[in-house]
Amino acid sequence: MTTAFAHESEARFSALLDFYRVRWTYEPRTFVLEEDEAGIRRAFTPDFYLPDFDVYVEITTLRQKLVTKKNRKIRALRERYPEVRLVVLYQSDLSALEARDLVASGAATFDAREPGLAAVAG
């Protein structure tokens, strides 16, 4: 089954999950954050749910305006649903995970003499 992701970073993350054989579902639940007599005014749908870990994962973008808006929704979710476990991955987190994936797959190695996460093609 092919999933239509809203952003390419979500497709990248799903590929990592698949590589490590982590079961996941894409946008399985929407949490109501604010409602009134007219209905739902604000809601939040995390990108992924990892059932084996009982955790939701939200991937962010680099655009600060969107990150700030998303962070407000995440705070509201945590206030209204304190029992829900949510992990937020920023682009830098995703890139670091992908670098580890390259090493794990043998597609790259890391040179310990280089500062930071300098990947060297293997």
Phi and psi in degrees as a GROMACS rama.xvg file:
@    title "Ramachandran Plot"
@    xaxis  label "Phi"
@    yaxis  label "Psi"
@TYPE xy
-96.1099  132.252  THR-2
-100.141  133.771  THR-3
-90.7102  103.525  ALA-4
-85.2657  150.43  PHE-5
-75.6601  -24.5841  ALA-6
-145.753  148.681  HIS-7
-63.305  -27.0894  GLU-8
-65.7202  -30.6554  SER-9
-68.5028  -39.5331  GLU-10
-64.3927  -39.6896  ALA-11
-63.1095  -42.9652  ARG-12
-66.422  -40.2953  PHE-13
-63.1705  -35.0067  SER-14
-64.0782  -39.0244  ALA-15
-64.1188  -44.834  LEU-16
-60.315  -43.5905  LEU-17
-62.8675  -41.6539  ASP-18
-57.7553  -42.0288  PHE-19
-90.4951  7.21474  TYR-20
56.7464  42.5066  ARG-21
-93.847  123.61  VAL-22
-69.4895  140.215  ARG-23
-149.943  157.037  TRP-24
-128.375  147.529  THR-25
-98.7072  125.398  TYR-26
42.9447  57.537  GLU-27
-79.3007  -19.5961  PRO-28
-146.61  140.885  ARG-29
-109.655  128.913  THR-30
-99.1177  126.281  PHE-31
-75.8294  126.468  VAL-32
-103.546  -31.1063  LEU-33
-152.907  134.718  GLU-34
-146.329  158.452  GLU-35
-140.847  -168.882  ASP-36
-62.3746  -22.5054  GLU-37
-83.5602  -15.2167  ALA-38
130.657  -156.287  GLY-39
-76.5223  126.041  ILE-40
-100.585  -29.8316  ARG-41
-150.915  137.719  ARG-42
-145.498  166.403  ALA-43
-140.892  129.995  PHE-44
-119.888  104.872  THR-45
-62.5972  152.525  PRO-46
-66.8706  -43.4168  ASP-47
-134.954  152.766  PHE-48
-125.777  130.699  TYR-49
-108.584  95.1232  LEU-50
-61.6544  -32.6994  PRO-51
-68.7516  -19.0982  ASP-52
-112.923  -4.77343  PHE-53
49.1128  53.0424  ASP-54
-140.451  142.183  VAL-55
-95.8362  149.336  TYR-56
-128.692  131.501  VAL-57
-116.679  127.969  GLU-58
-99.4965  133.065  ILE-59
-105.919  167.914  THR-60
-106.49  174.492  THR-61
-82.5792  -15.4232  LEU-62
-70.0481  116.516  ARG-63
-58.8389  -37.9291  GLN-64
-58.917  -43.4778  LYS-65
-72.2977  -37.4588  LEU-66
-63.6852  -43.9888  VAL-67
-61.6467  -44.7745  THR-68
-63.4802  -43.641  LYS-69
-65.546  -40.4723  LYS-70
-61.8708  -34.8708  ASN-71
-63.6168  -43.1191  ARG-72
-65.8606  -38.4773  LYS-73
-64.2849  -41.945  ILE-74
-61.275  -42.9027  ARG-75
-63.9093  -40.5555  ALA-76
-61.293  -45.561  LEU-77
-65.8772  -31.7002  ARG-78
-72.673  -43.6465  GLU-79
-82.0337  -30.1467  ARG-80
-128.555  69.6837  TYR-81
-64.1629  -19.0219  PRO-82
-80.2887  -12.6937  GLU-83
-82.9181  127.778  VAL-84
-91.6972  124.264  ARG-85
-133.726  130.823  LEU-86
-113.087  131.841  VAL-87
-105.027  125.218  VAL-88
-110.52  122.264  LEU-89
-87.295  167.45  TYR-90
-55.6982  -38.6159  GLN-91
-64.5409  -36.6526  SER-92
-64.4911  -44.2176  ASP-93
-63.0011  -42.039  LEU-94
-62.698  -40.3413  SER-95
-64.7431  -41.066  ALA-96
-63.9602  -40.4356  LEU-97
-65.1085  -37.2341  GLU-98
-63.5492  -40.9746  ALA-99
-64.489  -38.0036  ARG-100
-62.3667  -39.7999  ASP-101
-61.6944  -40.0962  LEU-102
-69.2428  -45.2828  VAL-103
-62.0518  -34.6366  ALA-104
-82.8543  -10.3018  SER-105
85.3434  4.94974  GLY-106
-77.5763  -16.9774  ALA-107
-152.382  161.651  ALA-108
-129.211  165.596  THR-109
-113.503  137.206  PHE-110
-94.2974  111.647  ASP-111
-63.1079  -16.7348  ALA-112
-78.9197  -17.2569  ARG-113
-87.1587  139.258  GLU-114
-71.2623  148.639  PRO-115
71.9209  -153.775  GLY-116
-103.246  70.1839  LEU-117
-86.899  104.729  ALA-118
-81.2193  138.466  ALA-119
-119.215  124.722  VAL-120
-56.1412  135.874  ALA-121
